[in-house]
Amino acid sequence: MSSLLVADGVLFSAGTVLDADALGIRDGRIVAVGSHRDVRDALGRVDDELDARGGLVTPGFVDAHLHLGGGAVDALRCDLAGANTLDEIDQRIRTFAVGTGAAWVVGGGWDPTLFPPSGPTAAHLDALVPDRPAFLLDADHHGGWANSAALAAAGIDRATPDPSDGRIERAADGTPSGALREGAMQLVSPHIPPHETADIARALLTVSRSALAAGITGWQEAALGEYAGYPDFSHAYLSLLRDGSLVGRATGAIWVPRNLTSDTIDAFVAACLERARANTAAGFPTRTAKLMLDGIVETRTAHLCHPYPDGSHGLSYFAPELVQQLVPALNAAGVAVHVHALGDAAVHDALDGFAAVPADHRARVRNHIAHLELIAPDDVPRFAELGVTANCQPYWACANALVRQVTLPLLGADRADDLYPFAALRDAGAALAMGSDWPVSTFDPWLGIHVAVTRRPPGEADAEPLGAAHAFPLEAALDAYTRGSADLLGIGAGTLAPGAAADLAIADRDPFTGPSVDIHETRTNATVVAGEVLAL
Ligand SMILES: [Zn+2]
């Protein structure tokens, strides 16, 4: 029995700033919201008091789509994130290779805009790692860079055909150049020696503490399964839950393998249920399947209704007929579906899959589509009609260097106002959730919220907004990132109402009082999970 009084805050809950400056917590739950005096009276005995110093107190942020496990494994590997020049990339790879005795040099995070459209080359990487295989993923995790030893280890040569779900970049004579797109990465991944679960778990704990420090008290691990050289992170989560070290409300989505056919759907659904049962019993709810339907625009792998300049429409990993069998089978078993869809054709296929589910089955789960870079106008109202939550990654919705240099030239500058049509979804009554896709982009919710509100990159107050009509009011962005995501993931927090689990993020200021272009300067000062103030 312990109690906590949070005082002198600006309280935000369920889409609005409350007429209250204090809240009381007992045994992990909110029991009172109101004036300092009323809350003190309601609590009776106060064991602890936390001074919010006039900062905004929100429900804890819930990141509805990230890859903490992926970021944890990246930390064990050669990390190229944030390397802004080719020299820096070369330097980091050389330094890592010299310092590791591992049989393979593995890592990722390189910025694709530093290389030509055909990607980096094996010859370049051979010069840096001449003595063993090396394989490095790009920052989006949709492309890989192999040296000659890695290509040889995977048996990739001129005679190797492109897999159905990916592309081997080649020189004019057909020789693989070293860049592997999407499913072509899977030709190399199985040859990479695995990490020890204990090492992954340790790294996962470290990144989870960074996420908590940013105010994230719950999240969904967006892909539990072997993909792109990453292991299934379930083992690392379960080991942290067993030893009691993981703080925060973790959930996960079980990866749907690309080789699924209509004949293997039943076995997959049964395996999903069995894993979800075991994970949930251990405190890790994973009654969700992750269905990745396409890639990303920048590598021409997002599935588009209108063609790319080369006439292609991108990739579709699962035929619409298969989606319309799989999604109803999962929902009938009580398994929600979390779709990855960037292109409007992929979004359309996903919605057709949800439309194939009987309404009473659909109502028992929370289905969602993440990313949503382009949506055909006729499909926008279907989110609300079909009860599909829009799982938005707001940080991407601005004209950053990648969008200016790569995305818009591929889509056509006239599509700029169509990208990430979040306000259209909201106006059409769609339920909204938010997440970061970390480590693809920062997990700091205040940076994502900044972009959702301004449609400008943080710190670029004078930049042209991307699709200004899709900007959110601050209230709407905060609500989606807290209550919206918590509802989607079935986490019993997300509001500051009496009875709710006491997960809070306390900011260093009240961003409602300053100009919106300064929202990105907001920092999380304190994080509370189940009534405990975390020391991070
Ligand atoms: Zn993702």
Boltz pocket constraint, residues with backbone or C-beta under 6 A from the ligand:
constraints:
  - pocket:
      binder: B
      contacts: [[A, 65], [A, 66], [A, 67], [A, 222], [A, 437]]
      max_distance: 6.0
